[in-house]
Amino acid sequence: MKKVVFNTLAICGLAVSQMSYSEQGFVDDVTVTGMMTTPGVYGGCMVQVSKAISTAVAACPDDWVSFACTGTANNSVSRAAAMWDTATLAYALGKKIRVRVDSAKKLNGYCFADYIRINAQ
């Protein structure tokens, strides 16, 4: 019985050590400092914010996030367009935003944002 329990724990431990852990986090009170649309890479559109994404999610590089405007990353084109429009409005008005990024969904190395909110100022 001890051997069965030990083997089961060993197999579970090995499986857990092989898993890739993803992280989600919020980047708060940032301004949009750049915007980019590009066919074929980065999910079609990206937004640059005023601080590093890694302050919220360590595995996310730089200060750019993708909205997956091409419909990748389990995101619809219409939902991505709504997030893009929200970012555009915040950029034009100089408003701060909050975005949620996910390190499990990357587009050409950049993390996907599935949530954006314009903050009340």
C-alpha positions as CSV (number, residue, x, y, z in Angstrom):
1,M,0.0,0.0,0.0
2,K,2.9,2.4,0.9
3,K,4.4,1.7,-2.5
4,V,1.2,2.4,-4.4
5,V,0.8,5.7,-2.5
6,F,4.4,6.7,-3.1
7,N,4.2,5.9,-6.8
8,T,1.0,7.8,-7.1
9,L,2.6,10.8,-5.4
10,A,5.7,10.6,-7.5
11,I,3.7,10.5,-10.7
12,C,1.6,13.5,-9.6
13,G,4.7,15.4,-8.6
14,L,6.3,14.7,-12.0
15,A,3.2,15.8,-13.8
16,V,2.9,19.0,-11.8
17,S,6.5,19.9,-12.4
18,Q,6.0,19.5,-16.1
19,M,3.0,21.9,-16.2
20,S,3.4,25.4,-17.6
21,Y,2.0,27.9,-15.1
22,S,0.3,30.9,-16.6
23,E,-0.4,34.1,-14.8
24,Q,-3.1,36.7,-15.2
25,G,-2.8,40.2,-13.7
26,F,-4.0,43.7,-13.9
27,V,-1.9,46.7,-15.1
28,D,-3.5,49.6,-13.3
29,D,-3.5,53.4,-13.8
30,V,-1.6,53.5,-17.1
31,T,-2.0,55.7,-20.1
32,V,-2.0,54.5,-23.7
33,T,1.3,55.7,-25.2
34,G,1.2,54.0,-28.5
35,M,-1.1,52.0,-30.8
36,M,-0.2,49.7,-33.7
37,T,-2.1,47.7,-36.3
38,T,-0.3,45.2,-38.3
39,P,-1.5,42.3,-40.5
40,G,-0.2,38.8,-39.7
41,V,1.7,39.4,-36.5
42,Y,1.0,40.4,-32.9
43,G,-2.7,39.4,-33.3
44,G,-3.3,42.3,-35.7
45,C,-3.2,45.1,-33.2
46,M,-1.3,46.2,-30.1
47,V,-1.4,48.9,-27.5
48,Q,1.6,50.3,-25.6
49,V,1.1,51.5,-22.0
50,S,3.0,53.7,-19.7
51,K,4.6,51.0,-17.6
52,A,6.1,47.6,-18.1
53,I,3.5,44.8,-18.3
54,S,5.9,42.7,-16.1
55,T,4.9,44.8,-13.1
56,A,1.7,42.8,-13.1
57,V,2.7,39.6,-14.9
58,A,6.3,38.6,-14.8
59,A,6.2,36.5,-18.0
60,C,5.0,39.4,-20.1
61,P,7.7,41.4,-21.8
62,D,7.9,45.1,-22.6
63,D,5.0,47.6,-22.4
64,W,2.9,46.3,-25.3
65,V,-0.2,44.1,-25.1
66,S,-2.2,42.5,-27.9
67,F,-6.0,42.6,-28.2
68,A,-5.9,39.8,-30.8
69,C,-7.8,41.9,-33.4
70,T,-7.6,39.0,-35.9
71,G,-9.7,36.8,-33.8
72,T,-6.9,34.6,-32.4
73,A,-6.4,33.7,-28.7
74,N,-10.1,32.7,-28.3
75,N,-11.1,36.3,-28.9
76,S,-13.7,37.4,-31.3
77,V,-13.0,40.2,-33.8
78,S,-15.9,42.2,-32.6
79,R,-14.8,42.0,-29.0
80,A,-11.2,42.9,-30.0
81,A,-12.6,45.9,-31.9
82,A,-14.5,47.1,-28.9
83,M,-11.4,46.9,-26.8
84,W,-9.4,48.7,-29.5
85,D,-12.1,51.4,-29.6
86,T,-11.9,51.8,-25.8
87,A,-8.1,52.1,-26.0
88,T,-8.4,54.7,-28.8
89,L,-10.8,56.7,-26.7
90,A,-8.5,56.6,-23.7
91,Y,-5.5,57.6,-25.9
92,A,-7.4,60.5,-27.5
93,L,-8.7,61.8,-24.1
94,G,-5.5,61.1,-22.1
95,K,-7.4,58.9,-19.7
96,K,-5.9,56.2,-17.6
97,I,-6.9,52.6,-18.1
98,R,-6.7,49.2,-16.5
99,V,-5.9,46.1,-18.5
100,R,-5.8,42.4,-17.6
101,V,-3.1,40.4,-19.3
102,D,-2.6,36.7,-19.6
103,S,0.8,35.1,-20.0
104,A,-0.7,31.8,-21.2
105,K,-1.9,33.6,-24.4
106,K,1.0,35.2,-26.3
107,L,1.1,36.6,-29.8
108,N,4.6,36.7,-31.2
109,G,5.9,36.8,-27.7
110,Y,3.6,39.6,-26.4
111,C,0.8,38.9,-23.9
112,F,-2.9,39.1,-24.7
113,A,-5.2,41.5,-22.9
114,D,-8.7,40.3,-22.4
115,Y,-10.1,43.2,-20.4
116,I,-9.8,47.0,-20.6
117,R,-11.4,49.7,-18.5
118,I,-11.1,53.5,-18.7
119,N,-10.6,54.7,-15.1
120,A,-12.6,57.5,-13.6
121,Q,-10.3,60.4,-12.9
